[in-house]
Amino acid sequence: MNVRAATISRRVDVFVLFAWMLAVTVLRGVRLPNDFAIEHWLIDYRFGLVKRGLVGTILALATGATGARPTEQLVDVLSVLLFAGFCAALLAVGLRSARQSRWSNDSILAVVVFLSSPFIVMSAHLVGYFDNIIILLAMLSIALAVRGKLWWAAAVQALAILVHESAILVGLPGLCLCWFLVDARNREAGRPPLRLAPLLLPAAAFLLVTMRNSIAPRDVEQSLTAYLATYPFVEKGLHVVRVPHWVTITLLDSYALHQGHFLERLLSESRLGAVVPSVAALLAYVFTAFERRAQTTVLVLGVCLAPQMMHLVAWDTSRIWTYSIVCAFLVLWSYAEIYTDVNIAPPRFVRLVCVAALILNAIETIPLMDGLRDRFELTTRLLLYAPAVAQALRLATT
C-alpha cells in the first residue's frame, strides 16, 4: 500500500472510530426537549431585554412572518436539528484536532475520551436546552480568534451571552485563553500584540443583561407567565417548571437562594468521579504535547474550572460539572490550531491515562437531570464500547 492510500485509510478509520463513539455515547441519554427547555424557546424580547430571550425572539419573528405561532412539534424539530448540527460540529472539531496534530495516536485517543465522556451523554439528555448553541458559538469564536478576527470572535461571544448568560463562564474563558495563545505566538514572531478592547464586548453584553434584569419592572415575571399560559402544551407544567421566575430572578437573589451549597456541589463525589477522568486525560495530553509553562498552565486550569462558579447561583450540579470537560476539549483544539509546528511526543503514560478514562466512561453510570440515569445497562454499554476500546488499546500500544 502506498503512502497516500495508507494515509486515507487511517483517516477513514479515525472517522469511523469517532463517529461510532459519538453515536453510542449520544444514545445513552438522548431524549426530546422537556418542559423546561420548551418554555425557553417561547420567551422573547416583547417583555424587554430579558435573559435568554434572543432565541425566542428569532423564533417569534420567523413564525410571525408566516402568520403562525411556535408549536411543540416545531420546537422539537428545531431542537433535534440543532443537536444534530452540534454533534456534526464536535465531530468536525475532533477530526480537525487530530489532523492538526498529524493524526498522532495520542491526539486520537484524547478525542475518543471526549466523545465518550459524560458531557456528550448530558448534552444528548439536554436536547432543546441552549447549551448546544453557546458551545457552537464558543467554537465559532475560537475559530475566528485563531485567524486573528478578534472583533468578530468577541461579537459572537456577546451574542452567546444573549442566548444564555452562562456563556460568560463556558465560552468566554476559552476565547480569552485563545487570545492569550495567539498573542504569545505573535510576539514570538515579532508581530504586534493583540488588543484587549474586543474582549470588552461580551463583558458589556453580560452587564447589560444582568443590570437590565435588576431594574426590570416587578410584573415582568407575571406577564411572562400569563403569556406562556396561552400555549396549551406548556400551561399544565408552567407553575412547576417556573421558567419565568428563573429568567427574571436577579443574580444577587439567585446567589442568596443557593448560598451555603457551593462546597457541597463542588465536592460532590459522584460528579467528581464521573468528570475528573475525562478532564485529566484531555489536560494530560495538552500539558505534555503543547504546554510546559507554569503561568499558562494556571490559565488552562482556570478555563476548565470557570464553569464551576455556576454552583453559586444554579442548582443543576450534574449539568454544570460536565462543562469542564468541553472546556478542556476546546483548550485542546485551540492548542492544536495555534501550535501546529509543535510536535512533542507525550510520554507513554498519557496513552494509559486516556485508555483508563475511556474505560471508566464506559463503566460509570452518569447521573442525569430529572432523576434519570443512563439508558443502557452496564453489559450493553460494555458491548457497545468494546470495538472502540479495542481500537484504543491498539493505538496505545503502537
N, C-alpha and C positions, 0 to 999 in steps of 0.2 A: 504494500500500500504506500503510495507516495505521500509526501508531507502534507500537501493540500487536502487530500482525501482524509488523512488521519485527523487533521485539524477540524474539518467539517464534521466528521464522525464524533469527535469529542464534544463539539458544541451541541450537536443534536442530543447526545447522551446527557449532557448537563441540562438542557432544556427539558427533556423528559423527566429527569430527576426532580428538578424544581417544580414543574407543573404537577407531578404526582404528589409531591409533598404538600404543596399548597392545597390541592383538591381534597386530600384526605383530612388535612387539618381544618379546612373550612367546614367539611361535613360534620365535624364533631360538635359544632354549635350553631349552625345556620338556622335561622327562622325568619318569618316575616316580621315587619315592624310591630312593636307593641303599642299600647295606647299612649304611653309617654312620648314615643318617637313621633307618632302620627300627629299629635296635637302641636308639636313644634313646627311642623310643616304648614300649619294654618295661621301662625302668628305673623303679623306684618306691621309695617310702619304706619298704618292708619291711626294707631294709638300713640304715635310719637316714636322716638328713636329707642325702642325697647331692645333689650338684649336678645340676640338670636333671631332678629326679625328680617334679616336680609333674604334668606332662602324663601320664607313665606311671602315676602313682597314680590320676589321674582315669579313665584308660582301664581300669586293672585293676579299679577299683571298679565301673565301668559294665558291663564284661563279666562280672565275678564275680557281679553281681546276677542275671545270666541263666544262670549256671552254665557259662559258656564261657570260653575264653581268647582273647587277641588273635591274629589271624591276619595273614599278609602281605597278603591281599586287603583286610582291614579297614583296615590302616594305609594302604594305597594309596588307598582310597576316602576316608578321613578327610583324608589329606594333600591330595588333589585338591580336595575340597570346601573345605578351609581356604584353599587357594591361590586358588580362585575367589572366596571371600569377601574375601580380601586384595586381589585385583585390583579388585573392586567398590568397596572402601573407598578405594583410591587414586584411582579414577575419580571417586568422590563428593567427595573432598577437593580434587582438581584443579578440578572444576566449582565447588565452594564458593569456592575461592580466586579464580577468575575472576569469580564473581558478586560477591564482596565488594569486588573491585577494579573494579566497574562494567563488567565484560566488556571491559576495555580490551585493545587489540591486544597491548600489552606483556605483560600478565599471561597472556594466552592463549599467546603464544609461549614464555614461561618454563615453563608447564606442559607444553607439547608437547616441550620439551627434556627435561624429566624423564621423560616417558612413552616417550621414545626412547632413554633413557640405558642405560649398561652395568649399572646397578643393576637395572633391570627384566629384562634378559637373565639376569643372575646369579640373581635371585630365582626365575625360571622354571626355571633349572637346578637350584635347590636345593629343589624341592618335597619336602616331608617334613621339612626342617630346621625348627628352632624360630624362625628369623629372622622368618618371617611373623607369628608370634604376638607376639614382643616389639615389632615395629613397629606392629602393630594396637593393642597395649596402649599404646604411646607416643602414638599418635593419640588414643586414648580419654582418656589422662591430660591431653593438651593441651586437648582439647575441654572437659574438666571444669575445668581451671585457668582457661581463658578466661571461664568462667561463675562463677568465684570459689569453686569447690568444691575447695579445695586439699587438704583431708584425704582426700577421695575420690581425687583425682588422685595423691597420694603413695601411697595404698594400692594403686592399680592398678600403679604402678611397682614397689612391693615385690613384688607377685605376678609381674611381668615378670622380676624378678631370680631368683625361684624357678624360673621357666620356663627361663631361661638367664642366667648371670651376666654375659654381655656387655651386657645391658641397662643396666648401670651406666655404660657409655660410649656406648651408642647412643641410648637413650631418655631417661635421666635428665638429661643436659646440656640437651636440648631443653626439658624441663619446667622446669628451673631458669631458662633464658632467658625462657620464657613467664611464669614467676612474676615475674621482674625487670620485664618489659614491663608486665604488669598492675599491678604495684605502682607503677611510674612514672606510669602513667595515673591511678591512684587519687590519688596525691599531687598531680598537676596539677589534679585535680578537687576537691581539698580533702577527700577521703575518707581514713579511717585507713589506715595502711600494713598490708601483709600480714605475717603471722607466718612466721618461718622454721621453726618447730617441725615442721610436716608433712613437710618435706624430710628429716627425720631417719629417717623410716620406711624408705625404700628403702636408705638407708645402713646402717641396722640389719640389714635383710634380707641385704645383701651381706656384712656382717661375720659374721653368723650362719652363712651357708653356707660361707664361706671358713675360718672358725675351726673349724667342725664337721668340715670336710674335713681340717684339720691334726691333729685329735686322734682321728680315726676309727680303729678297730681295724685292724691291718695286713692282716687277712684279708678285708676288705671287697671288694677287687678280685677275689680268688679266688672269693668267694661269688657275686659278680655274674656272673663268667664261668661258673661252674657253673650258675647259674640260666638264663642266656641260652642255654646249650648244650642246654637242654631244648626249645628251639624249633627244629625241623628246618630251617626256612627261614633261620636265621642261623648255624647250627652250623658250616658249612663255612668261612665267612669270619670267624669270631669272632676268631681269633688274628691275622688280617691287619689287620682294621679296628681292633681293640683299644679299643673304646669303654669298657669297664670301667676301663681304665688312664687314659684321658683324663678320665673322670668323677671318679676318686678321687685323681688327682695333685694335690698342693698347689700353691698359687700360686707359692711360692718355688722349688719343684722345677721347675715349668714354666718359670719365668724362667731358672733355671740351664741348662735344656735348650736354650733358644733364645738364650742370651746370645751377643752378638757378631754377630747377624744383623739387628739393628734398622735401622741405616742402610742396609744393603743392600736390605732390603724397603721401607723408607720412600722410598728414592730410585730405585726400580725404574722405568726409563724407559717400559717398555711399559704399566705400570699408571698412571703419571702421565699419559701420553699419552691413555689411554682415559678417565680420570676427570676431569681438570682442565677440559676444555671445558664439561662439564655443570655442574660446581660454579661455574666462573667466570660462566657465563650466569645461573644462578639468583641468585648473590650480586650480580652487576651490577644485576639488577632490584631486589633488596631494598635495596641501598645507594643507588640513585638515586630509587626511588619512595617509600621509607619512612624510611630511617635515614641521618642525616648526622653523628651524634655519634661522636667518636673512641672514647670509652670503650665504648659499646655495640658498635661495630664490632669491637673486640678480643674481646668476649664472643661475638659471632656466629662469628667465625673459630675461636674455641676450641671451640664446639659442633660445628662441621664437622670439625675436626681431632681431636677427642677419640677417636673410634674407632681412629685410627691407633696409639694407645698399645697396642692389642692385639698389634701386631707384636712386642712384648716377650715375649709368652707364647704366641703361636699361630703356626702355620706357613702358614695358608691366605691368602696375600697377596692374591690376586685378589679373594677374597670380602671381605676387610677393607677394601680400598681403596674398594669401591663403597658402603660405609656412609656415606661423606662426602657422597655425592650425596643420599641420602634424608634425611640430617640437614639439608642445605641446603634441601630441599623442605619439611621440617617447619618450618624457620625462616620460609620464605616464607609458609606457611599461617598461622603464628602472627601475623605482622605483618598479613596481610590481615584476620584476625579482630579484632585489637585496634585497629588504626589504620584503621577503616572510614571515618573522616572525613577522612583524608589522601588527597589526590588530586593528587599531584605527577607531572607527565608526565615520564618518564625521557627523557634525551637520545636522539637518533636512533641513536647508536652501540650502545645496548643491544639494539635490534632486530637490528642486524647481527651482534652477538655471539651472539644466540640462533639466528639462521639458520645462522651458521657452525658452532655447536655441534651443531645438528640434522644438518647435512650430514656432519660428522665422525662423529657417532654412527651414521649410516647406512653410512659408508665403512669405518670401522675394524672389524677382526676382534677380537672380545672374547675374551681368554683365560679359559677356564672352569676348573672343577675336574676332577680325574681325567685331566688331559692332553687334554681335549676342547676344541673350539672351536665357533664359530657353525655352526648347521645350514645356513644359506643362504650361497651363494657371492655375491661382490660384485655380479654382474649382477642376481641375484634380489633382493638387498637394495635395490638402486637402483630397480628396477621397483616393488617393494612400497612403498617410501618416497616415490616420485615424487609421488603425489597430495598427501601431507602437506607435502612440500617446496614444491610449487606454491602450496598454500594459505598456507604460512608466508611465502613471498615476497610474496604479495598483501597479507597483514597487515602486513608490514614496510614496504611502500611506500605505504600508505594512512593 
